[in-house]
């Protein structure tokens, strides 16, 4: 927590800096129906993520705190390079705030058990939870956009600013790095988050398999 607060102190805008630190110190969800879900401490938070490889999807365990610290560092170095070499003005306050908070929703999405990290059952993913809470706490629109779009072009809200592009691609690079560092270790045990398919989705899968058999 102290390390994240020290990073938040790099934010020059006093109001934004206070919002980020207040969120870190009191990372709760405002909506009363979501208070029933357990909450991990940020210092202990972890999650599973999957990267598609030639061997198939491999679930890898992530340390959310170290990932976040590394992301802030990488985003700032990237921003400095773009400003220096392309003369692009980057709002580093917005970038720092979003990088610190982009995965904050994971403390509600995952829980630590004896077998590792497992989903809590919350019906929204960490990006939607984080985006909704940032909106509720009246963060600047551009900060909310960076967090909402960190999944990338394939997500419902693609990156539309340089700050959002920086965070998305730095986050992706770190995910690939973590995958190569920890993926082999995780192959023996691969906890996978439950995916529920509705009737129409199952029908499409069935039709696809039938078409394959015919061809």
Order of alpha helices (4+ residues) and beta strands (2+ residues): alpha-alpha-beta-beta-alpha-alpha-alpha-beta-beta-alpha-alpha-alpha-alpha
